[in-house]
């Protein structure tokens, strides 16, 4: 199984980055910027749960599929995963996985992209050396119950570790805290104390060639 995953990893890396980049370190380029701005996925550098697992944050309301291709979003996802794997503040990522916190409060049905979701699932479940330990969907909108049966197909075993959190920001922060995610690791967008300027972080890393 490990050998198959390793083979899948390199086949997918070559597919996404091409032979000229696949065997080099994954670094940021100017042309990669849009998927980070409009793709809706962030790695909260420095935020961890009580077991040391890193925290990823997703806000589908930022997605605009007219601004990027699926492959560009996948390259951004791969970059964020590799940053998380190398982050010394979360040394247990490869063994314990990561936590995904998502807010769908401002999302609308047109932003649901099952094809992109499937491609991301293939990378995370079958290629990348990382697993999502748990997923918290905060402020699920009314339409979410209509699309969730489709989402579950791509989640596989993870669907047993998906938790819906509704109510005020205070209630959500408390629920996340009860599940091992302290308020200082919850984004300010959800009422937590973790302030993170994703694009400033992007610019700083690009400026130093990372």
C-alpha positions in Angstrom: 0.0 0.0 0.0 2.8 2.4 0.9 4.6 1.7 -2.4 1.4 2.3 -4.3 0.8 5.6 -2.6 4.3 6.7 -3.3 3.9 5.9 -7.0 0.6 7.8 -7.0 2.3 10.7 -5.4 5.0 11.0 -8.0 2.6 10.4 -10.9 0.2 13.1 -9.7 3.1 15.5 -8.9 4.4 15.1 -12.5 0.9 15.6 -13.8 0.4 18.8 -11.9 3.8 20.4 -12.1 5.2 18.9 -15.3 8.6 17.2 -15.6 10.5 20.5 -15.4 9.1 21.3 -11.9 8.0 18.0 -10.4 11.5 17.1 -9.0 12.2 20.6 -7.6 11.0 22.1 -4.4 7.4 23.4 -4.7 7.7 27.2 -4.5 5.4 30.1 -5.1 5.3 32.0 -8.4 3.4 35.2 -9.4 1.1 33.2 -11.7 0.1 31.0 -8.8 -1.4 33.8 -6.8 -5.1 33.7 -7.8 -5.9 30.2 -6.5 -4.6 31.3 -3.0 -6.9 34.4 -3.1 -10.0 32.8 -4.6 -9.5 29.1 -3.9 -10.9 29.3 -0.4 -8.2 27.1 1.3 -5.7 28.3 3.9 -3.0 26.7 6.1 -3.2 28.5 9.4 0.6 28.6 10.1 1.2 28.3 13.8 -2.3 27.1 14.8 -2.6 23.7 16.3 -5.1 21.6 18.3 -4.2 20.3 21.7 -2.5 17.2 20.3 -0.2 19.3 18.0 -2.2 18.7 14.8 -2.0 21.6 12.3 -5.2 23.5 11.3 -6.4 24.1 7.8 -9.2 26.6 7.2 -11.6 26.6 4.2 -14.1 29.3 3.2 -15.9 28.2 0.1 -17.5 31.6 -0.2 -14.2 32.9 -1.6 -14.3 30.5 -4.5 -14.8 31.8 -8.0 -14.2 29.1 -10.6 -14.0 31.7 -13.4 -10.7 32.9 -11.9 -8.7 29.7 -11.9 -8.5 26.1 -13.2 -8.8 23.0 -11.2 -5.2 22.2 -11.7 -4.1 25.6 -10.3 -6.2 24.9 -7.1 -4.6 21.5 -6.8 -1.1 22.9 -7.1 -2.0 25.4 -4.4 -3.4 22.5 -2.2 -0.2 20.5 -2.7 1.9 23.6 -1.8 0.0 24.1 1.4 0.2 20.5 2.4 4.0 20.5 1.9 4.3 23.7 4.0 2.3 22.0 6.8 4.4 18.9 6.7 7.6 21.0 7.1 6.3 23.3 9.8 8.3 22.8 13.0 5.4 24.2 15.1 3.3 21.2 14.1 5.7 18.3 14.2 3.0 15.6 14.4 1.3 16.4 11.1 2.5 13.3 9.2 1.7 10.9 12.1 -1.5 12.5 13.5 -2.8 14.4 10.5 -4.5 17.8 10.3 -7.8 19.4 11.3 -9.9 21.0 8.7 -12.2 23.8 9.9 -14.6 25.1 7.3 -17.1 28.0 7.4 -19.9 27.8 4.8 -21.9 30.7 6.2 -21.6 32.9 3.2 -21.5 30.2 0.5 -24.0 29.7 -2.2 -25.0 26.6 -4.3 -23.2 27.9 -7.4 -19.8 27.6 -5.5 -20.3 23.9 -5.0 -17.9 22.2 -7.4 -18.1 18.3 -7.2 -15.5 17.8 -9.9 -12.9 19.9 -8.0 -13.9 18.2 -4.7 -13.3 14.8 -6.3 -9.9 15.8 -7.6 -8.9 17.2 -4.2 -10.1 14.0 -2.6 -7.9 11.9 -4.9 -4.9 13.9 -3.9 -5.5 13.8 -0.2 -6.7 10.2 0.1 -4.5 8.6 -2.5 -1.3 10.6 -3.0 -0.2 13.1 -0.4 1.5 11.9 2.8 -1.1 13.5 5.0 -4.6 12.6 6.3 -7.4 14.8 7.6 -8.1 13.6 11.1 -11.4 15.5 11.5 -13.5 18.1 9.7 -15.7 20.7 11.3 -18.3 22.4 9.1 -19.3 25.6 10.8 -22.5 27.6 9.9 -23.8 25.0 7.3 -26.4 26.8 5.1 -29.8 25.3 4.3 -28.6 24.0 0.9 -25.8 22.1 2.5 -28.0 19.1 3.4 -28.8 18.7 -0.3 -25.1 18.6 -1.4 -23.7 16.7 1.6 -24.7 13.3 0.3 -22.5 14.0 -2.8 -19.7 15.3 -0.6 -19.8 12.1 1.5 -19.0 10.0 -1.5 -15.6 11.7 -1.8 -14.8 11.8 1.9 -14.6 8.0 2.3 -13.9 7.0 5.9 -13.5 10.7 6.9 -17.3 11.1 6.7 -17.4 9.4 10.2 -15.3 12.3 11.5 -17.2 15.2 10.0 -19.0 17.4 12.6 -21.6 20.1 11.9 -21.4 23.2 14.1 -24.3 25.7 14.1 -25.3 28.6 16.3 -23.5 31.8 17.3 -19.8 32.2 16.9 -19.5 31.9 20.7 -21.2 28.5 20.6 -19.0 27.3 17.7 -15.8 28.4 19.5 -17.0 26.5 22.6 -17.8 23.4 20.5 -14.4 23.5 18.8 -12.7 24.0 22.1 -14.5 20.9 23.4 -13.0 19.0 20.5 -9.5 20.1 21.2 -9.2 23.2 19.1 -8.5 26.1 21.5 -9.8 29.6 20.9 -6.3 30.9 20.1 -6.3 28.5 17.1 -9.7 29.4 15.8 -9.8 32.1 13.1 -11.2 35.5 14.0 -13.7 35.0 11.1 -15.3 32.4 13.4 -15.0 34.4 16.6 -11.6 33.0 17.7 -8.4 34.8 18.5 -6.2 33.5 15.6 -5.6 36.4 13.2 -4.0 35.4 10.0 -3.5 37.4 6.8 -3.2 34.7 4.3 -2.1 36.8 1.4 0.5 38.7 3.4 1.9 35.3 4.4 1.8 34.3 0.7 3.8 37.4 -0.3 6.3 37.0 2.5 7.0 33.4 1.5 7.2 34.2 -2.2 9.6 37.1 -1.5 12.1 34.7 0.1 11.7 32.1 -2.6 9.6 29.6 -0.7 
